[in-house]
Amino acid sequence: MQNIISTINDDGTYGLYVAEDFVKLVQDRLDQNGIEWRRTDVRMGYTDYNSGQSADFGQFQLVSEVGADRFLEIVRILRK
């Protein structure tokens, strides 16, 4: 089951949907790596059709503008 889903928003910014069970871990990792973020009120349900597991996800947006390479680096940091 995925715990983090990366997105490109309509306005060209990057965001992350994070499973609610992993929010604290993601917040800590973003803070430890000096990555500015804000949590939004947007929620998304997700079902893994291979396993049948479901989870609620909350959206995070990165505050500072980052390019695609930096965003991929951030996603790698979070998935460690």
N, C-alpha and C positions, 0 to 999 in steps of 0.2 A: 504494500500500500504506500502511495506517495504521501509524504508529510509536508512537502514544499512544492508549490506550483509557481513557476515564474511567468510573468505576463508583460506584454508591451501594451500600455494603455492608449486610448484614442488620441490623447494629446502628445504622444511620443515619449512619455516618461515610462520608466520601468517600475514594476511592482511585484509583490510576492503575495501569494495566498498561502497561509500557514495553518496546518491542522491545529485546532484549539489546544490539544494536548502538548503541543510543542512550542507554543507561543513564548513562554518564559525562556526556554533555551535559545530561541531565535533572537529575542530581545537582548539577552546577555551577550550572544556572539556578535551581534551588530554593534553593541556598545563597546565591547572589548576591542573591536577592530576600528573604532572611530568612525563608524558609518552612521550618518544622520538618517533618521527614519521617523515616520509618524504612522500611527495605526488609524485606519478609517473605520467607518461604520458599515462598510460593505461586507457582506457575508456570502458564502457560496457553499452549497452542499456538493459532495463529491462521492461517487460510488465507483469502486474498482470492480469492473465487471468480471475480471478473472477470478478474484477471491470472494466477491460479494460483500466486502467490507465497505462501510460508509463512514464519513467523517464530516464535521462542520469545519469550514475554513474561514479565517478572518484575513482581511487584506492589509498589507503594509505597503506604504509608498516610500521610496527613497527621496529624501528632501533635496539633496544636492543633485545637480545634473551629472549623470555619468554616461560614458559611452558604452557601447556594447561589450567591449573587452573588459572593462571594469565591472560591469554588471555580471558577466559570466564568472569573473573572479569572486565576486560576492556570493554568488550561488554556490560555487565550489567550497568556499569557507563554511557556509551554512550546512552543506551536506556532509561534512567531515564527521 
